[in-house]
Amino acid sequence: MELSFSRDTMGIVLDGVIKGPKAKKRVRFLLDTGASVCYVHRSIMIGAGYEVGTGKGMVPIHTAGGEVHAEIFDVNSLRMFDIEVKDLEVSSYDIPYQTRVEGLLGLNFPKHIKMTLDFPNGKLSMEK
């Protein structure tokens, strides 16, 4: 699957789906090559059926706005385009709503696939 993006953009936004114990939820992700794991807004995780306080633990996250604490979950799956990664670790916290995304796509998703970023031509491709 290939996505075109503007080279002038402030970031690459991708649509994905989190599958939880109760529901599938759409998530707008910002590709973040500086994040080691994926992050999803807490309200989306709750909507998918994950309960606050039942994750694997809490971790401190250093963001541009300061330190926050995120809860770690193993999600049933994360689907991006036609690629699904099962049992993926995702951290959850209240990402500020003034952003245009509900999650950050960290490096633990692309480590399961082949992902190519072609910045001069504005192309991102993913394949299993």
GUDREN-129494 format. One line per 5 residues: number of its first residue (from 0); for each residue x negated, y negated, z of N, C-alpha, C, CB. Coordinates in pm, whole numbers, plus 32768, in hexadecimal, padded with zeros to 4 digits. Glycine has a CB too. Example, Ala and Ser with C-alpha at 12.3 -4.5 7.8 and 13.67 -1.06 7.14 Angstrom:
2
0) 7AD9/8239/830C/7B32/81C2/830C/7AD8/814A/830C/7B95/81BF/8389 ~ 7AFB/80E1/82C4/7AA9/806A/82CA/7AF6/7FFD/8313/7A80/803C/823C
***
This chain:
128
0) 7FAB/8076/8000/8000/8000/8000/7FA7/7F84/8000/8060/8000/807A ~ 7FCF/7F20/7FB4/7F7F/7EA6/7FAA/7FD6/7E2D/7FC8/7F40/7E9A/7F1F ~ 7F9C/7DCE/800D/7FDF/7D52/8031/7F8B/7CDD/8000/7FF7/7D49/80CB ~ 7FCD/7C7C/7FC5/7F88/7C01/7F9D/7F98/7B99/800B/7FBE/7BCB/7F16 ~ 7F30/7B4A/8022/7F39/7ADE/8084/7EED/7A65/8050/7F02/7B0B/810E
5) 7F11/79F1/8084/7ECE/7977/805C/7E48/796D/80A4/7F26/78FC/807C ~ 7DE2/794B/805A/7D5D/793A/8098/7D5A/78C1/80F3/7CF1/792D/802D ~ 7DBB/7867/80E5/7DC1/77EF/8138/7E11/7805/81B8/7DFE/777D/80EA ~ 7E47/787C/81CB/7E9D/7897/823D/7E4D/7896/82BF/7EE4/791D/822B ~ 7E95/787E/832D/7E57/7880/83B2/7E4C/790F/83E7/7EA7/7828/8414
10) 7E86/796F/83A1/7E80/79F9/83CB/7ED0/7A51/836D/7EB4/7A08/845A ~ 7EBD/7AD2/8379/7F04/7B33/8325/7F73/7B71/837A/7EA2/7BA1/82ED ~ 7FEF/7B5C/8350/8063/7B8E/8399/809B/7C08/8351/80D1/7B1F/83A8 ~ 80B3/7C72/839E/80E3/7CF1/8369/815F/7D1E/83B4/8075/7D5D/8371 ~ 81BF/7D58/836E/8236/7D8E/83AF/8221/7E21/83CE/82B2/7D7B/8356
15) 8243/7E48/8447/8236/7ED3/8472/82AE/7EFD/84C2/81B6/7EE8/84C2 ~ 82AF/7F7D/84EA/831C/7FB4/853B/82DF/8006/85AC/837D/800A/84E4 ~ 830B/7FE7/8626/82E7/8036/869C/8357/8098/86B6/82CD/7FDA/871A ~ 8336/8116/86C9/839B/817B/86EC/838B/819C/877F/838D/81FC/8693 ~ 83F7/8188/87C9/83F6/81A5/8857/8452/8217/887A/841C/812B/88A5
20) 8463/8232/88FA/84B9/82A1/8924/854D/8289/8906/84A8/82B9/89B8 ~ 8577/820A/88F4/8605/81EE/88DD/8622/81AE/8857/8638/8195/8948 ~ 85C2/816C/881A/85DF/8121/879F/8560/8104/8752/8629/809F/87BF ~ 8575/80DC/86D4/8509/80A6/8681/851B/8010/867D/850A/80E4/85EF ~ 84AD/7FC7/868A/84B4/7F35/868A/844F/7EFC/8627/8498/7EFC/8718
25) 8480/7E9C/85D7/8428/7E56/8579/83D0/7DF5/85C7/847C/7E0B/850C ~ 8354/7DE9/8599/82F3/7D90/85D9/82A6/7D46/856C/8292/7DDF/8637 ~ 829A/7CC3/857B/8242/7C75/8523/81BA/7C6C/8568/827E/7BE3/8505 ~ 8157/7CAA/852A/80D0/7CB0/8562/8074/7C4C/851D/8097/7D3E/8555 ~ 801A/7C13/856A/7FAA/7BC7/8535/7F32/7C23/8539/7F91/7B42/8587
30) 7EEF/7C36/84C8/7E76/7C88/84C5/7E0B/7C42/8518/7E45/7CA0/8432 ~ 7DD8/7C88/857D/7D76/7C4F/85D8/7CFE/7CAD/85E3/7DB4/7C34/8665 ~ 7C97/7C94/8592/7C22/7CEB/8592/7BCC/7CD8/8610/7BCF/7CD0/8516 ~ 7BF0/7C77/8664/7BAA/7C64/86E2/7BEB/7CAD/8756/7BA1/7BD2/8702 ~ 7C5F/7CEB/873D/7CA6/7D36/87A5/7C89/7DCB/8796/7D40/7D1C/879D
35) 7C66/7E0B/8802/7C46/7E9A/87FA/7CC3/7EF1/87F4/7BF1/7EC3/8871 ~ 7D32/7EC1/882A/7DB1/7F0B/8826/7E20/7EB1/87F4/7DD4/7F44/88B2 ~ 7E8F/7EEF/87D0/7F05/7EA4/87A5/7F4F/7E6D/881E/7F63/7EFD/874F ~ 7F90/7DFB/880B/7FE1/7DBE/8873/806B/7DA4/883B/7FA2/7D3A/88A6 ~ 80D2/7DB9/888D/815C/7DA0/8865/81A2/7D56/88D6/81A6/7E25/8843
40) 81F7/7CF6/88B1/8241/7CA8/8914/8293/7D05/896D/829C/7C3F/88CF ~ 8296/7CE8/89EC/82DA/7D3B/8A4F/836D/7D53/8A2C/82CF/7CFB/8AD9 ~ 83B3/7CED/89FC/8442/7CFD/89DF/845A/7D65/8970/847F/7C76/89B7 ~ 8401/7D6E/8912/840F/7DD1/88A7/83F6/7E5D/88DE/83AD/7DB3/8833 ~ 8392/7E6A/8933/8377/7EEC/8971/83EF/7F1A/89C3/82F9/7EE5/89CA
45) 842B/7EBF/8A0D/84A2/7EE1/8A5D/8513/7F0C/8A00/84CD/7E69/8AB6 ~ 8527/7EC2/8992/858E/7EE5/8932/857B/7F6E/88F2/8594/7E7D/88C7 ~ 84FE/7F98/88E6/84DF/801C/88AD/84F0/808C/8913/8450/801E/8876 ~ 8502/8066/8993/851A/80C9/89FB/84A9/80DF/8A5E/8538/8148/89BB ~ 8442/808C/8A57/83D6/8096/8AB9/83FA/8041/8B32/834D/8069/8A7B
50) 83E6/8076/8BA9/840B/8031/8C24/8390/7FF0/8C65/844E/8092/8C86 ~ 83A1/7F72/8C8A/8337/7F2A/8CCF/8313/7F75/8D4F/8362/7E96/8CEE ~ 8293/7F87/8D66/8265/7FCB/8DDE/8251/8060/8DCE/82C3/7FB2/8E4C ~ 8270/8097/8D57/8261/8127/8D42/81F0/8149/8CE3/82E2/8161/8D0E ~ 81A1/80E6/8CBD/8132/80FB/8C62/80BD/8140/8CA7/8105/8077/8C27
55) 804D/8144/8C60/7FD3/8186/8C92/7F83/812E/8CF1/7F7C/81AF/8C1F ~ 7FAB/80B0/8CFE/7F63/8055/8D56/7F61/7FC9/8D1C/7ED5/8086/8D6C ~ 7F1B/7F71/8D62/7F11/7EE5/8D39/7E7F/7EC6/8D1A/7F49/7E86/8DA7 ~ 7E6B/7E6E/8CB7/7DE4/7E43/8C95/7DE3/7DAB/8C86/7DB1/7E88/8C14 ~ 7D76/7D69/8CAD/7D6C/7CD9/8C93/7D4A/7CC1/8C01/7D03/7C98/8CEF
60) 7D8C/7C5F/8BC6/7D75/7C3A/8B3A/7D4A/7BA8/8B37/7DF6/7C51/8AE3 ~ 7CDF/7B8C/8AF2/7CAF/7B02/8AE4/7CE5/7AC9/8A61/7C12/7AFB/8AE8 ~ 7D3D/7A67/8A6C/7D7A/7A2A/89F7/7D4B/7999/89EC/7E16/7A31/89FF ~ 7D73/7959/897E/7D50/78CC/896C/7D8F/7876/89DA/7D7E/789A/88E2 ~ 7E00/78A4/8A12/7E46/785A/8A7B/7E1A/7880/8B07/7ED9/786E/8A6F
65) 7DB9/78D8/8B13/7D8A/7904/8B96/7DA0/7999/8BAA/7DD1/78B6/8C04 ~ 7D89/79C8/8C23/7D95/7A57/8C40/7E26/7A7B/8C5E/7D3B/7A7E/8CB6 ~ 7E54/7AEA/8C25/7ED7/7B23/8C43/7EC2/7BB6/8C63/7F3C/7B10/8BCC ~ 7F28/7BF3/8C9E/7F21/7C81/8CBC/7F86/7CC9/8C64/7F3C/7C9E/8D52 ~ 7F57/7D31/8C20/7FAA/7D7D/8BC3/7FB9/7E0C/8BF4/7F6E/7D7A/8B35
70) 8030/7E42/8BDF/804A/7ECD/8C02/802B/7F25/8B89/80DE/7EE1/8C30 ~ 7FEF/7F98/8BA1/7FC6/7FF3/8B36/802C/8063/8B27/7F38/802D/8B52 ~ 8057/807C/8AAB/80B3/80E8/8A8A/807A/813B/8A17/8140/80B1/8A66 ~ 80A0/81B8/8A10/808A/8209/8999/810F/820B/8950/8056/829B/89BB ~ 8117/81C6/88DE/8195/81C2/8894/81A4/8240/8841/819D/8145/883A
75) 8222/8266/8829/823C/82DD/87D7/81F8/82CF/8750/82D5/82F4/87C4 ~ 8209/825A/8711/81C3/8241/8693/81C9/81AD/8670/8200/8295/8622 ~ 816C/8187/861B/816B/8102/85DE/8160/8118/8548/80F3/80A7/8614 ~ 81C1/80DF/84FE/81C3/80EC/846C/81A6/8065/842E/824C/8124/843B ~ 814A/8067/83D0/8125/7FF0/8383/812A/801A/82F1/8095/7FB9/83AC
80) 8181/7FD8/82A2/819C/8003/8218/81D0/8092/821D/811B/7FF8/81BE ~ 818F/80ED/81D9/81BB/8179/81DA/815C/81D0/822D/81C4/81B0/814A ~ 810D/8191/8282/80AB/81D9/82D3/80D8/81D9/8364/801D/8199/82C5 ~ 80DE/8251/839F/8108/825E/842A/8096/829A/847D/8186/82B6/8435 ~ 8078/8259/84ED/8016/828D/854C/8063/82B0/85CB/7FA2/8225/8568
85) 8057/832D/85F6/80A1/835C/866C/804B/8351/86E9/80D0/83EC/8658 ~ 8091/8346/875B/8051/8342/87DF/7FE3/82D9/87E5/8017/83CB/8801 ~ 8006/8260/87BF/7FA6/81F2/87BC/7FAE/81A1/883C/7FBF/8198/8742 ~ 7F3B/817E/8874/7F38/812A/88EC/7F58/809A/88C5/7EAE/8133/8932 ~ 7FB8/8060/890A/7FE3/7FD5/88F3/7FEB/7F8F/8979/806C/7FCF/88A8
90) 7FB6/7F17/8980/7FC3/7EC5/89F8/8038/7E66/89E5/7F3F/7E78/8A17 ~ 807A/7E46/8A52/80F2/7DF3/8A49/80EC/7D81/8AAE/816F/7E47/8A5F ~ 8108/7D0A/8A7C/8116/7C95/8AD4/816B/7C2F/8A8C/808A/7C59/8AFC ~ 818B/7BC2/8ACE/81E2/7B5C/8A94/818F/7AFF/8A3C/8229/7B0B/8B03 ~ 8181/7B25/89BE/813C/7AD1/895C/818E/7A51/894E/812A/7B1A/88D1
95) 8151/79DB/8952/819E/795F/894A/81F6/795A/88CE/8140/78E7/894A ~ 8275/7932/88E1/82D4/792F/8872/82B8/78C0/880E/835F/7920/88A7 ~ 8263/7860/882F/8246/77F9/87CC/81F1/7830/875A/81FE/7784/880E ~ 81BB/78A9/876C/8175/78EA/86FD/81DE/7923/869F/8113/7959/8730 ~ 81B8/793D/8624/8217/7974/85C3/8210/7A0B/85BB/81FC/7939/853A
100) 81D0/7A49/861C/81C3/7ADA/861E/81F0/7B11/86A5/8133/7B04/8600 ~ 820C/7B94/86A6/8233/7BD8/8722/81CB/7C3D/874E/82B9/7C1E/8712 ~ 815D/7C45/8703/80F5/7CA4/8726/8073/7C84/86DF/8121/7D30/8704 ~ 800A/7CC3/8710/7F86/7CBA/86D2/7F5E/7D46/86A8/7F1C/7C7B/8734 ~ 7F35/7D53/862B/7F08/7DD4/85F9/7E73/7DDF/8612/7F29/7DE6/8561
105) 7E51/7E26/867D/7DC5/7E38/86A3/7D83/7EA9/8656/7DB9/7E51/8737 ~ 7D05/7EC1/8673/7CB5/7F20/8626/7CD8/7FB3/863F/7C26/7F0B/8645 ~ 7D26/7FD2/86A8/7D44/805F/86BE/7DA8/8097/8658/7D7B/8073/874A ~ 7DF3/8043/860F/7E48/8075/85A2/7DF3/8092/8526/7EB7/800F/8580 ~ 7DA7/8031/84F3/7D5B/804D/8478/7CEF/80B8/8487/7D1C/7FD0/8448
110) 7CC7/80DB/8501/7C60/8143/850D/7C95/81CC/84E2/7C2D/814B/859D ~ 7D1B/81D8/84D3/7D58/8255/84A6/7D6C/8259/840F/7DDE/8269/84EB ~ 7D4E/81ED/83C9/7D6C/81E2/833A/7CF7/81A0/82F1/7DEE/8192/8324 ~ 7D06/8195/826E/7CA8/8145/8220/7CEA/80BE/8209/7C82/818C/8197 ~ 7CA9/8055/8236/7CDD/7FCE/8224/7C70/7F7B/81E1/7D09/7F8F/82AB
115) 7C97/7F33/8177/7C39/7EE0/812E/7C6D/7E51/812B/7C24/7F16/809F ~ 7C18/7DF2/8152/7C38/7D64/814A/7BE3/7D27/80DB/7C1E/7D1B/81D3 ~ 7C25/7CF3/8078/7BE4/7CB1/8008/7C08/7C1C/800F/7C0F/7CF1/7F7D ~ 7BBE/7BD2/8060/7BDD/7B44/8076/7BD2/7AEF/7FF7/7B82/7B0C/80DF ~ 7B6B/7AFF/7FA3/7B64/7AAB/7F2C/7BDF/7AB6/7ED2/7AE9/7ACE/7EDD
120) 7C1C/7B2D/7ECD/7C92/7B42/7E79/7D15/7B42/7EC7/7C84/7BC3/7E2D ~ 7D0E/7B2F/7F4B/7D87/7B2A/7F9D/7DD5/7BAC/7F9E/7DE0/7ABD/7F6E ~ 7D91/7C1D/7FB2/7DD2/7CA1/7FAF/7DAC/7CF0/802C/7DAB/7CEF/7F30 ~ 7E0F/7D33/8066/7DF9/7D91/80D3/7E38/7E14/80A7/7E37/7D5E/815C ~ 7DEF/7E82/80B2/7E27/7F03/808D/7E13/7F64/8102/7DE6/7F3A/800B
125) 7E75/7FBF/810D/7E72/8029/8175/7E98/80AC/8133/7ED2/8008/81ED ~ 7E51/8115/815A/7E76/819C/812E/7E49/81FF/8198/7E39/81BE/80A4 ~ 7E93/826D/81A0/7E77/82D4/8205/7DFC/8322/81DC/7EF0/8334/8216
***
